[in-house]
Each structure stands twice: as C-alpha cells, then as structure tokens.
Amino acid sequence: MFFWGSKRVDKQALLVDSLSAFEKVANFLPIKEDSKKEIEAINQVVQSVTKIDDIERRYLFLLQNNMELRPGGGFLGQYAIIKVKNGKITYQFFEDANILDQRITAKVSPPYPFERMMSLKKWKFRDSNFSPDFPTNVEKAKYFYRLSGGNSDFDGVIAVNATVLNKILEITGPVVIGGVQYTSQDAFLKLEEQVEKAYLLNEDLDTQNRKWVMKKMAEIIIDRLVSLNNIPKISSLVLEELRNKDIQLNFQDVKTQQAVEDVHWDGRISTGWEGDYLMIVDANMGALKSDYYIDREVFYEVDLTGERPTAYLKINYTHNATYGDWRTSDYHSYLRIYVPQGSNLTERKMVSYPNIQEEFNKTYFGFILHVLINRSTLVEMRYELPESVRENYRLLIQKQSGVGDVPVHVRVKTSDGEFTQDEVLKKDLRFEFEK
C-alpha cells in the first residue's frame, strides 16, 4: 500500500496543467492531423483520470511479459490496482497473478491450445489475454478477477508490456534495489533472472513474494516520473508505446473511450474494414521467454488477375538463441492468421493441420508451429480471398501487441501491373494501390 504526499500532489497537478497547455499550443503547430488527434486523446485521458470531483476511481493495470508472447501482448504475470481521487493517487496495490489465481476455485475450461500444447485443465486470470482483441481480454480479465472474489468495477483497464520498462529507465535513469543496478540496457533481463531463474532451479523456494522487487521498482519509477523536467520525454514515450501497442487502453467513461478508439489505442480488431485484411497472431505455448530471441519477417503477395483473388503468405521465423537454458527452448507457438471472412485455405507448409474458425467478422486459420533453437522456419500458405476485395483493392495489416518491429513486404498484381511496398510493422498499416 502506498500513499502520495502533498509535495507529489503539487507536482502531479503541474504535470496535468502542462499537458493541457501542450495540447493548446499543438493546435497551432504545423503537425499532421493524426498527431493533433493523438495529443487531444492524451489530454482527454489525463483530464478524465485526474478529474477534481471528489470521486475515487479504480484502474486495473495488466503487466504483460512479451518475452513470452501471448495474443494480447504477453504472459500476464503481475497486475496492479491504482486508485485516484481529485488528481491524487491514493492507493497502489501490486500482486503476482499466480496469487490471485490461487483464490479462484471455479473450473473454467481453457481454450483448446492450452489443453493441447500445455496440458492445462483450468483457465485462469494469468492466461486471460488469449484474444488479439484488447476489449475482449479486458472483459475476460474482469471475469476472472470476479471469480477470485474481487470487485471488477474498474474505471479503466491498462495493459503494459514488459519492454516498456527499459524505455522508461531511459527517462528516469538507473534504479538500484537490493544492491543491484537496473539500467535501460539491462533492466528487463536482470529482473527476469531475479524473479524467474532461482525459482525455476529450486522448486522448494517460497514463490509468494518472489516479485517484491518489481513492486519496489514501480514505486521508485512513479516517484521519479512526476519530475517536471521529464514532461516532454514522458509524452514522447507514451505516444510511441501507444502507437506500437505496447500500451493498450480501455475506459468506462464514454467520451474518454471514444477518444482512445479514434486514435486506435484501444487494441481492437477492426470489424468494419472493407477490403483485404491480415493479422498474424502468435501465442507462445512453450512456457519460457523464447520470444526474446525470435525475429519475424513477412512476405505477402496478392494476385487479382485470376478467376479468384488469391493470397500467398510467407512468414520467416528465426530463433537466434544458440543453446537452451532456463530462459529459452525451441519455440512452440499456436499461430493464428486472421484474413477476410470467407477466405479459403488451399495450401500450407511447415505448420500443423489447420483449425479454421470465424470471429470479429474474420476467418482465421489456426496452426501449431515449431522453430528450433538456432534455426529458421519458413511458414507458407496460399488461400483464396473473397471476390469483394478485387474492386478498389486496399489492405489493412494489424499488429499484434508485444511482437516488436516486423519487416513487411507487400506485392499486389493487378491487370494494370504489379505494385510493391516495403514497410516495418510498428503499428497497424494501411495500404492503398492506385490502378
């Protein structure tokens, strides 16, 4: 439990005022319209969270380790609850997700891949983010929180991926806890060793408070971030992490949620897109942090000249570890490829027999995928697209939270010629090709 003193409240009030002023100035700057909308959205979020109305608001933070990638960003190892009243943080609670799960007695059947690949018999809070759609994960996290006996009436839910930590320490500077120094270059890896390695190698150690260091680090970081000198850097960091989906937001306040949705910070799968669509979603089912070593590269080709529009997708996975240890092993993923509804898979290589389903107005092909240590796996598949994508062709590629930067190469063949484009999937990409 942690309370803010009056000195910190003054700093926080100044931070809010400065962000508001930043938005007003930005309206007169020659910046892109999208950036202005993002600044307006940040301002709306800040004003909503710090509203002076004598109402205490509760926020659930989902702290996800994207070195063990899950569809919603990363393995949900810890969570925090923060209460805010009249612009002041009045309460902070931090807990290991495993401890919360021990309070759940109900038996909830897990999604098929957990049973098939991990032999799990019960679905709980720590595995709740199995959808690539953040609003879906929010509702599932609240559901399991209720099953644990908690009050799930949160004013907002925020997911934060672990790789954000190193970037935060670029602003705050190194943190020293228990004689160990954590820097922007090594913080995440050192934390992994401290909270994972010893307990994996010695099962007799008490695991109840093994992540106390993360709670202490959170307190130190929050204390430092209220420094006025950090406002420009904080704003830049938050914008970048929201854009690349390493931070995802969901609010009960309608106006605030709408502002978040308008700039695509809500982590939602697009259900209204008219055109071609692609989303590649991995779920690390190996129970280790192997995603730290995995690189991906995507090649996507579309042929609009045949009897039916067809797509040829290649995903090259490279496992950069040279040997296995407590952190990594061969990579085992449940891979889902989301495509336009009605698409028909015709060929596949280097993946299992497909599980074909529909959700979010999409068809997805689900596969089991393996990548050996110090090797590469080239996944290939061909599928027929619905006829509707042929007219005024355009393409939306949505990024999975937590996956990092992925090179993407797109080629579209039409009756007027071929069009190519190379990009890096840092955030959702939209392609439109003039015929």
C-alpha positions in Angstrom: 0.0 0.0 0.0 1.4 3.4 -1.0 0.2 7.0 -0.5 1.2 10.2 -2.1 2.3 13.2 0.0 1.3 16.8 -0.7 4.6 17.6 -2.4 3.9 14.9 -5.1 0.3 16.1 -5.5 1.6 19.6 -6.4 3.9 18.1 -9.0 1.1 16.0 -10.4 -1.2 19.0 -10.7 1.5 20.9 -12.6 2.0 17.9 -14.9 -1.7 17.9 -15.8 -1.7 21.6 -16.4 1.4 21.4 -18.6 -0.1 18.6 -20.8 -3.2 20.7 -21.3 -1.1 23.7 -22.4 0.8 21.4 -24.7 -2.4 20.4 -26.4 -3.5 24.1 -26.9 -0.1 25.0 -28.4 -0.1 21.9 -30.7 -3.3 23.1 -32.3 -1.3 26.0 -33.9 1.7 23.9 -34.9 2.3 22.6 -38.5 1.9 19.0 -37.5 -0.1 16.2 -39.0 -3.8 16.0 -38.2 -3.3 12.5 -36.8 -0.8 13.8 -34.3 -3.1 16.5 -33.2 -5.8 13.9 -32.6 -3.3 11.9 -30.5 -2.5 14.9 -28.4 -6.2 15.6 -27.9 -6.7 12.0 -26.9 -3.8 12.1 -24.3 -5.3 15.3 -22.9 -8.8 13.7 -22.6 -7.3 10.7 -20.8 -5.3 12.8 -18.4 -8.3 15.1 -17.7 -10.6 12.1 -17.1 -8.2 10.3 -14.8 -7.3 13.4 -12.7 -10.8 15.0 -12.6 -11.5 17.1 -9.5 -14.9 15.8 -8.4 -14.4 14.0 -5.1 -14.9 10.6 -6.8 -12.3 7.9 -6.3 -11.6 5.9 -9.5 -10.0 2.5 -9.7 -7.8 1.3 -12.5 -6.5 -2.2 -13.3 -3.1 -2.5 -14.8 -2.2 -5.7 -16.6 1.6 -6.2 -16.6 2.4 -8.4 -19.5 5.7 -10.1 -20.3 6.0 -10.1 -24.1 9.2 -12.1 -24.0 6.6 -14.9 -23.5 4.2 -13.6 -26.2 0.5 -14.1 -25.9 -2.2 -12.9 -28.3 -2.9 -9.8 -26.1 0.7 -8.8 -25.7 2.5 -11.1 -23.3 2.1 -13.5 -20.4 0.1 -11.8 -17.7 2.5 -12.4 -14.7 1.5 -9.5 -12.5 -1.2 -6.9 -12.1 -1.6 -3.6 -10.2 -4.6 -1.7 -8.9 -4.3 2.1 -8.6 -6.9 4.4 -7.1 -7.1 8.1 -8.0 -9.2 10.9 -6.3 -9.1 14.6 -7.2 -5.9 14.2 -9.2 -4.1 12.3 -6.5 -3.0 8.7 -6.4 -4.4 7.5 -3.1 -3.7 3.8 -3.2 -1.5 1.3 -5.1 -1.6 -2.5 -4.9 0.7 -4.9 -6.7 0.4 -8.7 -6.8 1.6 -11.7 -8.7 -1.1 -13.1 -10.9 -0.5 -16.6 -9.6 -1.5 -15.5 -6.1 -4.8 -14.1 -7.5 -5.3 -17.4 -9.3 -5.0 -19.4 -6.1 -8.2 -17.7 -4.9 -10.2 -18.9 -8.0 -12.0 -22.2 -7.2 -14.3 -22.3 -10.2 -13.2 -24.7 -13.0 -13.3 -22.8 -16.4 -12.3 -24.9 -19.4 -9.3 -23.3 -21.2 -9.1 -22.6 -25.0 -8.1 -25.7 -27.0 -4.4 -24.8 -27.4 -3.8 -24.6 -23.7 -5.1 -28.2 -23.3 -3.4 -29.5 -26.5 0.0 -27.8 -26.0 0.4 -27.2 -22.3 -2.0 -29.8 -20.7 -3.8 -27.1 -18.7 -7.1 -28.2 -17.2 -8.3 -24.8 -15.9 -8.4 -21.3 -17.4 -7.4 -18.5 -15.0 -6.5 -14.9 -14.8 -2.9 -15.3 -15.9 -3.9 -16.7 -19.2 -6.9 -14.5 -19.8 -5.4 -12.4 -22.6 -5.8 -15.1 -25.2 -7.6 -12.9 -27.7 -5.8 -10.4 -30.1 -8.7 -8.1 -29.3 -8.0 -6.0 -26.2 -11.6 -5.2 -25.3 -12.3 -9.0 -25.3 -9.3 -9.5 -23.0 -10.5 -6.7 -20.7 -13.8 -8.4 -20.1 -12.1 -11.8 -19.6 -9.7 -10.3 -17.0 -12.5 -8.7 -15.1 -14.4 -12.1 -15.2 -11.5 -13.9 -13.6 -11.0 -11.1 -11.1 -14.6 -11.5 -10.0 -14.1 -15.3 -9.7 -11.2 -14.5 -7.3 -13.6 -12.6 -5.1 -12.6 -9.1 -6.2 -14.7 -6.1 -7.3 -14.3 -5.9 -11.1 -16.0 -2.5 -11.4 -12.9 -0.7 -12.7 -13.0 2.7 -14.3 -10.2 1.7 -16.7 -8.0 -1.2 -17.6 -4.5 -0.5 -19.0 -2.2 -3.2 -20.4 1.6 -2.5 -20.4 4.2 -4.8 -21.9 7.4 -5.5 -20.2 9.7 -4.0 -22.8 8.3 -0.6 -21.9 10.4 -0.8 -18.7 13.7 -0.3 -20.4 12.4 2.7 -22.2 11.1 4.2 -19.0 14.5 3.9 -17.4 16.0 5.9 -20.3 14.0 8.8 -18.7 14.4 8.1 -15.0 17.9 6.9 -15.1 19.2 3.6 -13.4 17.4 2.2 -10.4 19.3 0.4 -7.6 17.4 -2.2 -5.5 19.0 -4.6 -3.0 22.4 -3.7 -4.3 21.5 -4.5 -7.9 21.5 -1.7 -10.5 18.9 -1.8 -13.3 19.6 0.3 -16.4 17.8 1.0 -19.7 20.1 -1.6 -21.4 19.6 -4.5 -19.0 16.7 -3.9 -16.6 14.3 -6.4 -18.1 16.9 -9.2 -18.4 18.1 -8.7 -14.8 14.6 -8.7 -13.5 14.0 -12.0 -15.3 17.0 -13.6 -13.7 16.0 -12.3 -10.2 12.3 -13.3 -10.3 12.5 -16.4 -12.5 15.8 -18.2 -12.6 16.3 -19.1 -8.9 12.7 -20.4 -8.6 12.9 -22.5 -11.7 16.1 -24.1 -10.5 14.9 -24.6 -6.9 11.2 -25.6 -6.5 11.5 -25.5 -2.7 11.8 -21.7 -2.6 8.8 -19.7 -1.4 7.2 -18.1 -4.5 4.6 -16.0 -2.7 6.7 -12.8 -2.7 9.3 -13.5 -5.3 8.4 -10.4 -7.3 8.7 -7.9 -4.5 11.5 -6.2 -6.4 9.0 -5.3 -9.2 6.7 -3.6 -6.6 9.6 -1.6 -5.2 10.8 -0.6 -8.7 7.3 0.6 -9.6 7.3 2.9 -6.5 10.6 4.4 -7.4 9.7 4.9 -11.1 6.4 6.6 -10.3 8.2 8.9 -7.8 10.8 9.9 -10.4 8.3 10.3 -13.3 6.5 13.2 -11.6 9.5 15.4 -12.1 8.6 18.4 -14.3 11.8 18.1 -16.2 10.6 14.8 -17.7 7.3 16.0 -19.3 8.4 16.2 -22.9 10.2 12.8 -22.6 7.2 11.2 -20.9 4.8 12.5 -23.6 7.1 11.2 -26.3 7.4 7.8 -24.6 3.7 7.4 -24.0 2.8 8.3 -27.6 5.3 5.8 -29.1 4.2 3.0 -26.8 0.5 3.6 -27.5 1.2 3.7 -31.3 3.1 0.4 -31.2 0.5 -1.3 -28.9 2.9 -1.9 -26.0 0.3 0.1 -24.0 -3.4 -0.5 -24.6 -6.2 1.4 -23.0 -9.9 0.8 -22.1 -12.1 3.2 -20.1 -15.7 3.1 -18.8 -16.1 6.8 -19.5 -17.7 7.0 -22.9 -16.0 10.2 -24.0 -12.6 9.0 -23.0 -13.0 5.6 -24.6 -14.2 7.3 -27.8 -11.1 9.5 -27.9 -8.9 6.4 -27.4 -10.7 4.5 -30.2 -10.4 7.4 -32.6 -6.6 7.1 -32.5 -6.5 3.3 -32.4 -5.1 2.9 -28.9 -7.9 0.6 -27.8 -6.2 -2.6 -29.2 -9.4 -3.5 -31.0 -9.5 -5.8 -34.0 -11.1 -3.8 -36.9 -14.5 -5.4 -37.7 -15.7 -2.7 -40.2 -12.8 -2.7 -42.6 -13.8 -3.2 -46.2 -11.0 -4.7 -48.2 -8.2 -7.2 -47.7 -7.1 -7.9 -44.2 -4.2 -9.6 -42.4 -3.3 -10.1 -38.8 -0.6 -12.6 -37.6 -1.0 -13.7 -34.0 1.4 -15.9 -32.0 0.8 -17.5 -28.6 4.0 -18.8 -27.0 2.9 -22.2 -25.6 6.4 -23.2 -24.5 6.1 -21.5 -21.0 9.6 -19.9 -21.4 10.8 -16.4 -22.6 11.8 -17.5 -26.0 10.3 -14.5 -27.8 13.3 -12.5 -26.7 15.2 -14.5 -29.4 12.6 -14.7 -32.2 12.7 -12.5 -35.3 9.9 -12.4 -37.8 9.7 -11.2 -41.4 6.5 -11.2 -43.5 6.1 -11.5 -47.3 2.5 -11.0 -48.6 1.6 -11.4 -52.3 -1.9 -10.9 -53.8 -2.9 -11.8 -57.3 -6.1 -10.1 -58.5 -5.8 -11.3 -62.1 -7.1 -14.9 -61.8 -10.5 -16.4 -61.6 -10.5 -15.7 -57.9 -8.3 -13.3 -55.9 -5.5 -15.3 -54.2 -3.0 -14.6 -51.5 0.4 -16.1 -50.8 1.7 -15.5 -47.3 5.2 -16.3 -46.1 6.4 -15.8 -42.5 10.0 -16.4 -41.7 10.7 -17.2 -38.1 14.4 -17.1 -36.9 15.4 -18.4 -33.4 18.6 -16.5 -32.5 19.4 -18.4 -29.4 22.4 -20.7 -29.8 21.5 -23.1 -26.9 18.7 -23.8 -24.5 18.6 -22.7 -20.8 16.2 -21.6 -18.1 15.0 -18.7 -20.3 14.5 -20.4 -23.7 14.0 -23.6 -25.6 12.7 -24.5 -29.0 9.9 -22.1 -29.9 6.3 -23.6 -29.7 3.5 -21.3 -30.9 -0.2 -21.5 -31.6 -0.3 -19.3 -34.7 -3.5 -17.7 -35.9 -3.8 -16.0 -39.3 -6.8 -13.6 -39.5 -8.0 -13.0 -43.1 -11.1 -11.6 -44.7 -14.2 -13.6 -43.8 -14.9 -16.3 -46.4 -11.3 -16.9 -47.4 -10.4 -20.5 -48.3 -7.1 -22.1 -47.4 -5.7 -24.1 -50.2 -2.0 -24.8 -49.2 0.2 -24.8 -46.1 3.8 -25.7 -45.3 5.7 -26.0 -42.0 2.6 -25.8 -39.8 0.1 -28.3 -38.5 -3.3 -29.3 -39.8 -5.5 -26.1 -39.6 -8.1 -25.2 -37.1 -10.4 -22.9 -39.2 -12.8 -20.6 -37.3 -14.6 -17.3 -37.6 -14.6 -14.3 -35.2 -14.6 -10.5 -35.4 -16.1 -10.7 -38.9 -12.9 -12.5 -40.0 -11.8 -16.1 -40.8 -8.8 -17.3 -39.0 -6.5 -20.3 -39.7 -5.0 -21.8 -36.5 -1.8 -23.9 -36.6 0.8 -25.4 -34.3 4.2 -24.0 -35.2 7.7 -25.0 -34.1 11.0 -23.2 -34.5 14.2 -24.9 -33.4 16.9 -23.2 -31.5 19.5 -21.5 -33.8 17.3 -22.4 -36.8 14.6 -20.8 -39.0 11.1 -21.9 -40.0 9.5 -20.6 -43.2 5.7 -20.8 -42.9 4.0 -20.7 -46.3 0.3 -20.7 -47.1 -2.0 -19.9 -50.0 -5.6 -19.0 -49.8 -8.4 -17.7 -51.9 -9.8 -14.3 -51.0 -13.4 -13.3 -51.3 -14.3 -11.7 -54.6 -15.2 -8.4 -52.9 -11.5 -7.5 -52.3 -10.8 -7.2 -56.0 -12.7 -3.9 -56.5 -10.8 -0.9 -55.3 -8.2 -3.1 -53.6 -6.8 -1.9 -50.3 -5.2 -3.8 -47.4 -5.1 -3.4 -43.6 -2.4 -5.3 -41.7 -3.0 -5.1 -37.9 -0.1 -5.6 -35.5 -0.2 -7.9 -32.5 0.6 -6.2 -29.2 4.1 -7.1 -27.9 5.5 -8.6 -31.1 8.1 -5.9 -31.8 9.0 -4.5 -35.2 8.4 -6.8 -38.1 9.6 -6.1 -41.7 6.7 -6.5 -44.1 7.0 -6.8 -47.9 3.7 -6.5 -49.9 3.2 -7.1 -53.6 -0.1 -6.8 -55.4 -0.6 -8.0 -59.0 -3.4 -6.4 -61.0 -4.4 -6.2 -64.6 -2.6 -2.8 -64.8 0.7 -4.2 -63.4 2.4 -5.0 -60.1 2.7 -2.8 -57.1 5.2 -3.3 -54.3 5.8 -1.7 -50.9 8.2 -2.4 -48.1 7.3 -1.3 -44.5 8.1 -2.1 -40.9 5.1 -3.2 -38.9 5.5 -0.9 -35.9 1.7 -0.2 -35.8 -1.3 -1.0 -37.9 -0.5 -0.5 -41.6 -2.9 0.6 -44.3 -2.1 0.1 -48.0 -3.9 1.5 -51.0 -2.7 1.0 -54.5 -3.6 3.2 -57.4 -4.6 1.3 -60.6 
